[in-house]
């Protein structure tokens, strides 16, 4: 009986010593960027909002150019359709967070749209700066 009580007391004391150490919170290390590069691999809603704001600025610029007569109505519609397609692509990919590659794809598509709008507007001004040359 004595051996049983001593072993139970030893087990209880070991458990009481180990319990506080295991109850402490320890932050888990972040994975190495998830294989995507950047900070953690997936974007936050702020990145999606930034893309959304850039697309809205492009849409407003296209509307302004159309109202001033610098681009034709069919060009306005074409650029608006491209902006809408880019927006749909971004939201489809952002359903579970944009990966680094998705962010680069959307960013490149927005940059190409913005460049196309600027080149078309310059080309239609008639000042010889067609296609940025």
Phi and psi in degrees as a GROMACS rama.xvg file:
@    title "Ramachandran Plot"
@    xaxis  label "Phi"
@    yaxis  label "Psi"
@TYPE xy
-63.6773  -42.1878  UNK-2
-64.7484  -37.8097  UNK-3
-65.5314  -43.4996  UNK-4
-65.6852  -39.9609  UNK-5
-66.0953  -42.4008  UNK-6
-68.6569  -37.2709  UNK-7
-65.7201  -39.231  UNK-8
-66.5679  -39.7227  UNK-9
-65.9514  -41.1497  UNK-10
-66.4085  -40.7991  UNK-11
-65.9954  -39.9203  UNK-12
-68.436  -37.1611  UNK-13
-66.1223  -39.9998  UNK-14
-66.7147  -39.2869  UNK-15
-69.7191  -28.2897  UNK-16
-77.3732  -40.0835  UNK-17
-78.753  -26.7093  UNK-18
-62.4956  -46.9056  UNK-19
-63.233  -33.5176  UNK-20
-68.7678  -38.042  UNK-21
-78.1844  -19.895  UNK-22
-81.3597  -13.1201  UNK-23
-74.4461  143.054  UNK-24
-80.935  135.842  UNK-25
-130.974  121.298  UNK-26
-66.4786  138.166  UNK-27
-81.277  139.916  UNK-28
-67.4597  142.531  UNK-29
-72.9446  146.729  UNK-30
-65.7567  158.73  UNK-31
-71.2297  75.6363  UNK-32
56.3064  15.1301  UNK-33
62.516  16.1014  UNK-34
80.2806  4.56831  UNK-35
-107.977  -10.2787  UNK-36
80.6481  174.235  UNK-37
78.9806  -155.806  UNK-38
-104.07  90.5588  UNK-39
87.3585  -7.95263  UNK-40
91.6737  -37.0767  UNK-41
-117.15  146.327  UNK-42
-82.0529  165.052  UNK-43
-97.8773  170.662  UNK-44
-60.1329  -21.8121  UNK-45
-63.8114  -36.4742  UNK-46
-66.689  -40.5385  UNK-47
-65.1754  -39.7674  UNK-48
-66.5981  -35.53  UNK-49
-66.5387  -42.2529  UNK-50
-63.2173  -40.8394  UNK-51
-61.8021  -42.1461  UNK-52
-65.9007  -40.4696  UNK-53
-63.3076  -42.9065  UNK-54
-63.8817  -37.8688  UNK-55
-66.0751  -39.2283  UNK-56
-64.193  -39.8186  UNK-57
-64.7039  -43.563  UNK-58
-60.5082  -43.0818  UNK-59
-64.863  -39.4734  UNK-60
-65.0453  -41.5621  UNK-61
-63.3269  -43.6026  UNK-62
-61.4414  -41.7249  UNK-63
-63.6306  -44.9817  UNK-64
-62.1474  -38.7798  UNK-65
-66.7447  -41.069  UNK-66
-68.844  -32.0982  UNK-67
-81.2895  -7.53181  UNK-68
81.7401  15.7617  UNK-69
-82.1652  -22.2433  UNK-70
-132.379  153.88  UNK-71
-77.7049  161.971  UNK-72
-60.2656  -35.9842  UNK-73
-69.966  -29.5865  UNK-74
-70.1738  -37.1622  UNK-75
-59.6585  -47.2249  UNK-76
-62.9686  -40.386  UNK-77
-62.984  -45.3256  UNK-78
-68.0244  -36.2066  UNK-79
-65.525  -40.0735  UNK-80
-63.6295  -40.6194  UNK-81
-65.0784  -40.9432  UNK-82
-63.9717  -41.0411  UNK-83
-65.0457  -39.8028  UNK-84
-65.5461  -39.8453  UNK-85
-64.3013  -41.3782  UNK-86
-62.2624  -44.6028  UNK-87
-62.5884  -42.0221  UNK-88
-61.6031  -43.2144  UNK-89
-63.0928  -46.0123  UNK-90
-68.4112  -33.1248  UNK-91
-65.7919  -42.2069  UNK-92
-77.4945  -25.6423  UNK-93
-84.7804  4.20883  UNK-94
-54.7499  -40.8786  UNK-95
-118.452  24.5733  UNK-96
98.8218  135.461  UNK-97
-80.0069  126.061  UNK-98
-74.7769  172.992  UNK-99
-59.4246  -44.1121  UNK-100
-64.5459  -38.905  UNK-101
-64.9122  -42.4409  UNK-102
-61.5363  -41.8866  UNK-103
-66.4991  -38.1363  UNK-104
-63.8015  -47.3069  UNK-105
-66.6538  -42.299  UNK-106
-60.4876  -43.3661  UNK-107
-66.0958  -39.3824  UNK-108
-66.5628  -39.3497  UNK-109
-66.5743  -41.5171  UNK-110
-63.5701  -40.5151  UNK-111
-64.7496  -39.0618  UNK-112
-64.4543  -45.2862  UNK-113
-62.5561  -42.08  UNK-114
-64.5436  -40.9808  UNK-115
-64.0007  -39.9412  UNK-116
-63.0044  -46.1856  UNK-117
-64.6228  -43.3047  UNK-118
-65.4458  -39.5292  UNK-119
-66.6922  -42.0221  UNK-120
-64.7274  -43.0298  UNK-121
-66.1586  -39.3936  UNK-122
-67.4144  -30.0978  UNK-123
-87.3193  -3.90824  UNK-124
-77.956  -20.1935  UNK-125
76.436  21.9612  UNK-126
-104.222  16.7626  UNK-127
83.4641  6.03206  UNK-128
-99.9439  35.2042  UNK-129
-62.4865  134.161  UNK-130
60.4913  23.9694  UNK-131
76.1867  11.1757  UNK-132
